[in-house]
Amino acid sequence: QVQLVESGGGSVQRGGSLRLSCAASGFTLDYYTIAWFRQAPGKEREGISYISSSGYSTYYADSVKGRFTISRDNAKNTGYLQMNSLKPEDTAVYYCATGRVLGTLDEWKYNYWGLGTQVTVSS
């Protein structure tokens, strides 16, 4: 089965760090863009980052730029999102998505989605 599974979420204090992982199974990520989205309670889903298949092209939304770092390890068939200097407003469910697309945060262009992992940041 084609599947993406996020892990690494949890509860941290303001200023803390977490590293999210996005593990793919049933297919290889070599030629896929990886993107991260998040959805806070009562808010629309927000695209926050993507990385190209080669890893040479990355994008960050203003809300996370300078604090989050996206990366990938194709040999491990896994993508990552390192989150530093976390703020309470980062509290959300975080989703990984992949697709054979050019760099974009247009949700409809991504074929595969994980079920999400909860990140909670206390003040």
C-alpha positions, 0 to 999 in steps of 0.5 A: 500500500502507498502510505506516508506516516508522520512521526515526531510530534508531541508537546513542548514549551515555548522555545523548544524544538521538535523534528518531524519525520515523514516515512514513505512506504509502497513507493520511493520518494526519489522523484517526488517533491515533499511538502509540509502543511499544518492546520490549527484549530479553527484555522484553514490548512496552511502550507509551510514548506516544500523541498524538491526531489533533488533537495536543491530547491526549498521554500518556507512560509513567512510564519516559519522562515528562519525557525524551521528547516526542511530536509530529506534522505532519499536513501531512507525514503524519508523527509524531515521537518526540523522545528526550532524556537517553537511558539504557541501559534505553531500548535497544529496538526502537521501533515506531510504530502508528496507528489511528482510536481514542481515546487508548490504548496497547492494542496490539490497537486499532491498525490499522497498524504499522511494522517498528521501528527499533533504538535502542541507548544505551551506558553 
